[in-house]
Amino acid sequence: MARAGRKTPVKKNGATPNERVSELGRVLRKISDAYLASGGKQLNRRELERKIAEYRGLR
């Protein structure tokens, strides 16, 4: 009889569960999670690039 395989955890932003995360990465993740929990929305790639250009004075 075949043994049931393990379910692999879902990746979060491309990180696998076995990868080490720095202290800064953990702090940033906590800030991001709190922002999303309070109703904030994540920017898509195009919106993010536009914001960066605005902050740099390119737009």
Jmol script that loads the backbone (N, CA, C; Angstrom):
load data "model"
ATOM      1  N   MET A   1       0.845  -1.182   0.000  1.00  0.00           N
ATOM      2  CA  MET A   1       0.000   0.000   0.000  1.00  0.00           C
ATOM      3  C   MET A   1       0.889   1.244   0.000  1.00  0.00           C
ATOM      4  N   ALA A   2       0.548   2.207  -0.814  1.00  0.00           N
ATOM      5  CA  ALA A   2       1.347   3.426  -0.929  1.00  0.00           C
ATOM      6  C   ALA A   2       1.149   4.320   0.290  1.00  0.00           C
ATOM      7  N   ARG A   3       2.236   4.927   0.693  1.00  0.00           N
ATOM      8  CA  ARG A   3       2.200   5.834   1.832  1.00  0.00           C
ATOM      9  C   ARG A   3       1.705   7.210   1.377  1.00  0.00           C
ATOM     10  N   ALA A   4       0.878   7.825   2.175  1.00  0.00           N
ATOM     11  CA  ALA A   4       0.362   9.155   1.829  1.00  0.00           C
ATOM     12  C   ALA A   4       1.503  10.162   1.857  1.00  0.00           C
ATOM     13  N   GLY A   5       1.581  11.004   0.832  1.00  0.00           N
ATOM     14  CA  GLY A   5       2.628  12.020   0.759  1.00  0.00           C
ATOM     15  C   GLY A   5       2.345  13.200   1.673  1.00  0.00           C
ATOM     16  N   ARG A   6       3.375  13.906   1.984  1.00  0.00           N
ATOM     17  CA  ARG A   6       3.211  15.105   2.814  1.00  0.00           C
ATOM     18  C   ARG A   6       2.661  16.232   1.980  1.00  0.00           C
ATOM     19  N   LYS A   7       1.864  17.040   2.600  1.00  0.00           N
ATOM     20  CA  LYS A   7       1.402  18.256   1.936  1.00  0.00           C
ATOM     21  C   LYS A   7       2.480  19.309   2.112  1.00  0.00           C
ATOM     22  N   THR A   8       2.850  19.943   1.036  1.00  0.00           N
ATOM     23  CA  THR A   8       3.870  20.987   1.139  1.00  0.00           C
ATOM     24  C   THR A   8       3.195  22.299   1.486  1.00  0.00           C
ATOM     25  N   PRO A   9       3.762  23.053   2.423  1.00  0.00           N
ATOM     26  CA  PRO A   9       3.188  24.349   2.797  1.00  0.00           C
ATOM     27  C   PRO A   9       3.204  25.307   1.607  1.00  0.00           C
ATOM     28  N   VAL A  10       2.251  26.203   1.598  1.00  0.00           N
ATOM     29  CA  VAL A  10       2.149  27.186   0.529  1.00  0.00           C
ATOM     30  C   VAL A  10       3.255  28.209   0.681  1.00  0.00           C
ATOM     31  N   LYS A  11       3.866  28.570  -0.444  1.00  0.00           N
ATOM     32  CA  LYS A  11       4.906  29.605  -0.411  1.00  0.00           C
ATOM     33  C   LYS A  11       4.262  30.959  -0.164  1.00  0.00           C
ATOM     34  N   LYS A  12       4.956  31.806   0.550  1.00  0.00           N
ATOM     35  CA  LYS A  12       4.482  33.168   0.788  1.00  0.00           C
ATOM     36  C   LYS A  12       5.507  34.120   0.190  1.00  0.00           C
ATOM     37  N   ASN A  13       5.136  34.787  -0.860  1.00  0.00           N
ATOM     38  CA  ASN A  13       6.014  35.709  -1.578  1.00  0.00           C
ATOM     39  C   ASN A  13       7.296  35.033  -2.050  1.00  0.00           C
ATOM     40  N   GLY A  14       7.189  33.805  -2.490  1.00  0.00           N
ATOM     41  CA  GLY A  14       8.324  33.121  -3.081  1.00  0.00           C
ATOM     42  C   GLY A  14       9.273  32.457  -2.104  1.00  0.00           C
ATOM     43  N   ALA A  15       9.068  32.600  -0.819  1.00  0.00           N
ATOM     44  CA  ALA A  15       9.974  31.996   0.157  1.00  0.00           C
ATOM     45  C   ALA A  15       9.490  30.596   0.514  1.00  0.00           C
ATOM     46  N   THR A  16      10.395  29.656   0.537  1.00  0.00           N
ATOM     47  CA  THR A  16      10.029  28.314   0.961  1.00  0.00           C
ATOM     48  C   THR A  16      10.125  28.240   2.478  1.00  0.00           C
ATOM     49  N   PRO A  17       9.403  27.334   3.097  1.00  0.00           N
ATOM     50  CA  PRO A  17       9.404  27.270   4.569  1.00  0.00           C
ATOM     51  C   PRO A  17      10.768  26.945   5.165  1.00  0.00           C
ATOM     52  N   ASN A  18      11.651  26.338   4.403  1.00  0.00           N
ATOM     53  CA  ASN A  18      12.958  25.961   4.930  1.00  0.00           C
ATOM     54  C   ASN A  18      14.005  27.054   4.798  1.00  0.00           C
ATOM     55  N   GLU A  19      13.686  28.126   4.086  1.00  0.00           N
ATOM     56  CA  GLU A  19      14.654  29.207   3.922  1.00  0.00           C
ATOM     57  C   GLU A  19      14.745  30.012   5.211  1.00  0.00           C
ATOM     58  N   ARG A  20      15.970  30.440   5.525  1.00  0.00           N
ATOM     59  CA  ARG A  20      16.168  31.274   6.700  1.00  0.00           C
ATOM     60  C   ARG A  20      15.746  32.697   6.373  1.00  0.00           C
ATOM     61  N   VAL A  21      15.096  33.348   7.312  1.00  0.00           N
ATOM     62  CA  VAL A  21      14.642  34.721   7.134  1.00  0.00           C
ATOM     63  C   VAL A  21      15.374  35.579   8.157  1.00  0.00           C
ATOM     64  N   SER A  22      15.900  36.709   7.703  1.00  0.00           N
ATOM     65  CA  SER A  22      16.634  37.597   8.600  1.00  0.00           C
ATOM     66  C   SER A  22      15.678  38.287   9.571  1.00  0.00           C
ATOM     67  N   GLU A  23      16.244  38.888  10.582  1.00  0.00           N
ATOM     68  CA  GLU A  23      15.447  39.633  11.552  1.00  0.00           C
ATOM     69  C   GLU A  23      14.690  40.765  10.851  1.00  0.00           C
ATOM     70  N   LEU A  24      15.372  41.463   9.939  1.00  0.00           N
ATOM     71  CA  LEU A  24      14.716  42.531   9.190  1.00  0.00           C
ATOM     72  C   LEU A  24      13.550  41.984   8.375  1.00  0.00           C
ATOM     73  N   GLY A  25      13.734  40.840   7.754  1.00  0.00           N
ATOM     74  CA  GLY A  25      12.662  40.219   6.975  1.00  0.00           C
ATOM     75  C   GLY A  25      11.454  39.901   7.838  1.00  0.00           C
ATOM     76  N   ARG A  26      11.695  39.421   9.059  1.00  0.00           N
ATOM     77  CA  ARG A  26      10.588  39.120   9.968  1.00  0.00           C
ATOM     78  C   ARG A  26       9.863  40.390  10.383  1.00  0.00           C
ATOM     79  N   VAL A  27      10.609  41.457  10.644  1.00  0.00           N
ATOM     80  CA  VAL A  27       9.993  42.734  11.030  1.00  0.00           C
ATOM     81  C   VAL A  27       9.155  43.283   9.877  1.00  0.00           C
ATOM     82  N   LEU A  28       9.701  43.246   8.669  1.00  0.00           N
ATOM     83  CA  LEU A  28       8.966  43.751   7.507  1.00  0.00           C
ATOM     84  C   LEU A  28       7.709  42.932   7.240  1.00  0.00           C
ATOM     85  N   ARG A  29       7.799  41.614   7.417  1.00  0.00           N
ATOM     86  CA  ARG A  29       6.628  40.747   7.228  1.00  0.00           C
ATOM     87  C   ARG A  29       5.548  41.097   8.234  1.00  0.00           C
ATOM     88  N   LYS A  30       5.956  41.361   9.490  1.00  0.00           N
ATOM     89  CA  LYS A  30       4.997  41.709  10.540  1.00  0.00           C
ATOM     90  C   LYS A  30       4.297  43.030  10.210  1.00  0.00           C
ATOM     91  N   ILE A  31       5.057  44.011   9.729  1.00  0.00           N
ATOM     92  CA  ILE A  31       4.481  45.300   9.345  1.00  0.00           C
ATOM     93  C   ILE A  31       3.506  45.115   8.186  1.00  0.00           C
ATOM     94  N   SER A  32       3.908  44.330   7.200  1.00  0.00           N
ATOM     95  CA  SER A  32       3.057  44.076   6.040  1.00  0.00           C
ATOM     96  C   SER A  32       1.758  43.385   6.443  1.00  0.00           C
ATOM     97  N   ASP A  33       1.857  42.377   7.285  1.00  0.00           N
ATOM     98  CA  ASP A  33       0.666  41.657   7.739  1.00  0.00           C
ATOM     99  C   ASP A  33      -0.277  42.574   8.500  1.00  0.00           C
ATOM    100  N   ALA A  34       0.267  43.444   9.356  1.00  0.00           N
ATOM    101  CA  ALA A  34      -0.561  44.381  10.121  1.00  0.00           C
ATOM    102  C   ALA A  34      -1.257  45.371   9.182  1.00  0.00           C
ATOM    103  N   TYR A  35      -0.543  45.839   8.167  1.00  0.00           N
ATOM    104  CA  TYR A  35      -1.124  46.777   7.198  1.00  0.00           C
ATOM    105  C   TYR A  35      -2.279  46.121   6.448  1.00  0.00           C
ATOM    106  N   LEU A  36      -2.076  44.904   5.996  1.00  0.00           N
ATOM    107  CA  LEU A  36      -3.128  44.193   5.264  1.00  0.00           C
ATOM    108  C   LEU A  36      -4.315  43.883   6.168  1.00  0.00           C
ATOM    109  N   ALA A  37      -4.060  43.538   7.428  1.00  0.00           N
ATOM    110  CA  ALA A  37      -5.133  43.236   8.367  1.00  0.00           C
ATOM    111  C   ALA A  37      -5.986  44.465   8.672  1.00  0.00           C
ATOM    112  N   SER A  38      -5.384  45.653   8.556  1.00  0.00           N
ATOM    113  CA  SER A  38      -6.135  46.880   8.842  1.00  0.00           C
ATOM    114  C   SER A  38      -6.895  47.391   7.622  1.00  0.00           C
ATOM    115  N   GLY A  39      -6.877  46.611   6.537  1.00  0.00           N
ATOM    116  CA  GLY A  39      -7.653  46.996   5.358  1.00  0.00           C
ATOM    117  C   GLY A  39      -6.830  47.585   4.229  1.00  0.00           C
ATOM    118  N   GLY A  40      -5.528  47.673   4.388  1.00  0.00           N
ATOM    119  CA  GLY A  40      -4.678  48.191   3.322  1.00  0.00           C
ATOM    120  C   GLY A  40      -4.610  47.207   2.168  1.00  0.00           C
ATOM    121  N   LYS A  41      -4.226  47.699   0.998  1.00  0.00           N
ATOM    122  CA  LYS A  41      -4.119  46.793  -0.150  1.00  0.00           C
ATOM    123  C   LYS A  41      -2.695  46.784  -0.682  1.00  0.00           C
ATOM    124  N   GLN A  42      -2.297  45.643  -1.207  1.00  0.00           N
ATOM    125  CA  GLN A  42      -0.967  45.540  -1.791  1.00  0.00           C
ATOM    126  C   GLN A  42      -0.987  46.135  -3.190  1.00  0.00           C
ATOM    127  N   LEU A  43       0.123  46.741  -3.567  1.00  0.00           N
ATOM    128  CA  LEU A  43       0.250  47.271  -4.913  1.00  0.00           C
ATOM    129  C   LEU A  43       0.674  46.161  -5.860  1.00  0.00           C
ATOM    130  N   ASN A  44       0.172  46.224  -7.103  1.00  0.00           N
ATOM    131  CA  ASN A  44       0.680  45.286  -8.097  1.00  0.00           C
ATOM    132  C   ASN A  44       1.987  45.851  -8.640  1.00  0.00           C
ATOM    133  N   ARG A  45       2.639  45.105  -9.503  1.00  0.00           N
ATOM    134  CA  ARG A  45       3.961  45.513  -9.981  1.00  0.00           C
ATOM    135  C   ARG A  45       3.918  46.894 -10.654  1.00  0.00           C
ATOM    136  N   ARG A  46       2.920  47.138 -11.491  1.00  0.00           N
ATOM    137  CA  ARG A  46       2.824  48.416 -12.202  1.00  0.00           C
ATOM    138  C   ARG A  46       2.613  49.579 -11.222  1.00  0.00           C
ATOM    139  N   GLU A  47       1.725  49.389 -10.242  1.00  0.00           N
ATOM    140  CA  GLU A  47       1.480  50.436  -9.252  1.00  0.00           C
ATOM    141  C   GLU A  47       2.734  50.707  -8.420  1.00  0.00           C
ATOM    142  N   LEU A  48       3.433  49.654  -8.067  1.00  0.00           N
ATOM    143  CA  LEU A  48       4.659  49.803  -7.286  1.00  0.00           C
ATOM    144  C   LEU A  48       5.719  50.579  -8.069  1.00  0.00           C
ATOM    145  N   GLU A  49       5.910  50.225  -9.329  1.00  0.00           N
ATOM    146  CA  GLU A  49       6.891  50.933 -10.162  1.00  0.00           C
ATOM    147  C   GLU A  49       6.516  52.407 -10.317  1.00  0.00           C
ATOM    148  N   ARG A  50       5.223  52.690 -10.448  1.00  0.00           N
ATOM    149  CA  ARG A  50       4.763  54.078 -10.565  1.00  0.00           C
ATOM    150  C   ARG A  50       5.054  54.862  -9.286  1.00  0.00           C
ATOM    151  N   LYS A  51       4.780  54.245  -8.127  1.00  0.00           N
ATOM    152  CA  LYS A  51       5.064  54.910  -6.849  1.00  0.00           C
ATOM    153  C   LYS A  51       6.552  55.191  -6.683  1.00  0.00           C
ATOM    154  N   ILE A  52       7.385  54.220  -7.017  1.00  0.00           N
ATOM    155  CA  ILE A  52       8.831  54.404  -6.903  1.00  0.00           C
ATOM    156  C   ILE A  52       9.280  55.546  -7.801  1.00  0.00           C
ATOM    157  N   ALA A  53       8.760  55.602  -9.029  1.00  0.00           N
ATOM    158  CA  ALA A  53       9.113  56.682  -9.951  1.00  0.00           C
ATOM    159  C   ALA A  53       8.679  58.032  -9.387  1.00  0.00           C
ATOM    160  N   GLU A  54       7.496  58.088  -8.766  1.00  0.00           N
ATOM    161  CA  GLU A  54       7.024  59.343  -8.162  1.00  0.00           C
ATOM    162  C   GLU A  54       7.962  59.786  -7.044  1.00  0.00           C
ATOM    163  N   TYR A  55       8.339  58.864  -6.174  1.00  0.00           N
ATOM    164  CA  TYR A  55       9.217  59.206  -5.060  1.00  0.00           C
ATOM    165  C   TYR A  55      10.596  59.649  -5.530  1.00  0.00           C
ATOM    166  N   ARG A  56      11.048  59.109  -6.630  1.00  0.00           N
ATOM    167  CA  ARG A  56      12.360  59.481  -7.169  1.00  0.00           C
ATOM    168  C   ARG A  56      12.300  60.749  -8.022  1.00  0.00           C
ATOM    169  N   GLY A  57      11.100  61.261  -8.248  1.00  0.00           N
ATOM    170  CA  GLY A  57      10.943  62.480  -9.021  1.00  0.00           C
ATOM    171  C   GLY A  57      10.999  62.252 -10.519  1.00  0.00           C
ATOM    172  N   LEU A  58      10.737  61.019 -10.957  1.00  0.00           N
ATOM    173  CA  LEU A  58      10.791  60.715 -12.372  1.00  0.00           C
ATOM    174  C   LEU A  58       9.440  60.877 -13.049  1.00  0.00           C
ATOM    175  N   ARG A  59       8.402  61.095 -12.282  1.00  0.00           N
ATOM    176  CA  ARG A  59       7.059  61.280 -12.845  1.00  0.00           C
ATOM    177  C   ARG A  59       6.489  62.588 -12.384  1.00  0.00           C
TER     178      ARG A  59
END
end "model"
wireframe off; spacefill off
backbone 0.3
color backbone group
